[in-house]
């Protein structure tokens, strides 16, 4: 909670005041600064999967309403982050953390640079302690993999969406390994399109 963050901040400041630049304490200060940043931000869920694996549908279910249009996400090769804001807003966010406002036409791929992601703020209570990053469909192609890697660096939970009728294919395993996800994070497998199995069973019977 905020009390723990305040304690980490207090200890970090004490170290900063009492240690010179060359001391071991400076390393501890940098580590505590990272811990402070980590604890101060909302939990971050990143959704990954191949094409048509219902990533955006899952994001909408986590949000509790259909706020992300699947056709918008399909029109861009950029990850899309959804977070809390007092009023609806859409920005382009680059790797250095710089934001620029986008109009409604900015949601198209042509409005984004290669290193930018869509940063969408919505006044939803569900987002006050949560951020969701919906990544573009990924393939074993190295360019696709490198495009979404930055989104995974500070993920608290990574959810891989796999289609029920052909779940966890060899290509998915290859992509997962290539992403090089660090141990210590929570990784989940979401099996989507389960209704297709019911239809298939009905046809066989």
N, C-alpha and C positions, 0 to 999 in steps of 0.2 A: 504494500500500500504506500501512500504518500509519506507516512511516518518513516518507513524504511528508506525511501529515497532521500528524505531529509537527513537521515543519519549518515548515509553514504556521502552525501554532499558535504556535511560538516567535517567528516574525517578527511575527505579529499582536500578541503580548504586548509585544515590544520597541517597536513603534510606539505602543501604548497607554501605555506608561510614559514615553515621550520626547516625545509630542506633546500640545499643549494642545487644549482642546475646539474651538477655532475654526480649527485648522490643517488644511491639505490632507491631512495624514497621517491624520486621522480618517476621511476618505472611504476611504482605502486600508485602514484597519482594518476598516471595515464590509464592504468587498468581500472581504477575506480571511476574515472571519467567515462570509460566505455560502459561500465556497469550502470552508472547513473543514466546515461542516454538510453540504454536498453530498458531500464525499469520505468523510465518516464514516458515512453511511447506506448500506444495501444498494441495489443497482441496482433501479430501479422500472419494472415493465412494466405498462402500462394497456391493457386489451382493450376495444374499442368495436365496436358494430355494431347493426344493426336487429334486430327481433324474430326469434327462431328461427334466428339465424345461428351457433349453436354456440360462443358466447363461453365459456360455462362448461366445455364439453367441452375446448376448447383450453387453458383454465386448468388443468384436471386433467391434460392431457397434459404440460404444462410442469412440473407438480409430480411427475409420474411415477406417480400413482395417483389413483383417483377419490375425492377427499376432499370435493369440493363437490357438493352435490346440486342438480340443476337446478331442481327444484320449489321449493326454498328461495329461490333467487335470483328466481324468477318471482313469488314472493309479496311482494317488496319493491321499492320504487322507489328504494332507496338503493344506492350503490356498495358493494362488498364488498372489503376489503383483507385479503390473506392474508400473514402474515409469520411469522418464526421466534419460538417461545417454548419455554421449558423444559417446559411442560405445556399441554394444550389450554385455550384461554380464548376468550371471546366478549365484546366490549365494544361500546358505542355511542360513536362518536368525533365530536365536533362541530367546526365550523370553527375554533374557538379552540384546539383540541388537548385539550379536556377529555374524559376517558373515564368511562363508567359501566358497571358490570358488568351483563350480561344473562343471564337464565336461558334455558332451551331455548325458552320461548314468546316470548322477545324477538326471535327471528329473524323473526317475522311483522311486517308493515309497521306494524301498530298500535302496536308497541313502540318505534318510532323517531320522533324529531322530524324536521321537514322538512330541517334543515341537518345531520343526522347521517348517518354511514356505519357499516356494520358493520366491526368491526376484529377479525379472527380470528387467533389465534396457535396455531401447530401445531408440535410437536417433530419437524420434518422436516429432514434434512440439506440437502436441495435449497434450503431457504429461508434458510440462514445468510448467503448473500450476495445474496438476492433477495427482492423484494416483488412481489406480483401484485395488481392491482386489476381486478376484474371489474365493469364498469359495467352499469347497467340498459339494456335495449333503448332505443335513441334514435330519435326521429322528427324531421322538420323543424320540429316545434313548438318555439317558443322556450323554453318551460318545461323541456322535456326536455333541450335543449342546455345551458341554464344549470345544470341539475342535475348534469351530469357535468363541466362545465368545471373546477371546483376540483380534481378528481382528476387533471387533465392538467397542472397548473401545474409540477410537479416530476418529470414523467415522463421517464425516460431513453429508453424505447422505447414507442411507441404502435402497437398492432396493430389494424387494422380487419378484421373478419370479414365476408366477403361470400359469399353462397350461390352455388355453382358454376353452377346452372341459370339464374341471372339476375344474374350478377356485375356489380358496380359500376354500379348503376342511377343514373338522374338524381337520385333522392331521396338516395342515398348521397353523391354528389358535392356536393349542396347542403348536407348536414349537415356534411361534412368542411370545406367552406369556412367555414361558420358557426362552427365550433369555433375557428377562428383559431389553429391550431397554429403555434408559433414555429419559425423555421428553426434549423438546428443540432441538432435532435433526430432520432433514428432513427425512421422511420415505415415500417411493413410492412403489406402486404396479404395476409391469409390467406384462401385460397379453400376454403370448407368444403362439406360434403355432396357431395364428388366422386363418391361411389358412386351418386348420383342420375343422373349423366351416363351411367355404365355401364349402368344399368337402361334409360334412355331409348334408348341406342344398340341395346341388345338387342331392344327392342320394335320399333324401326324396321327391323331386319334380319329 
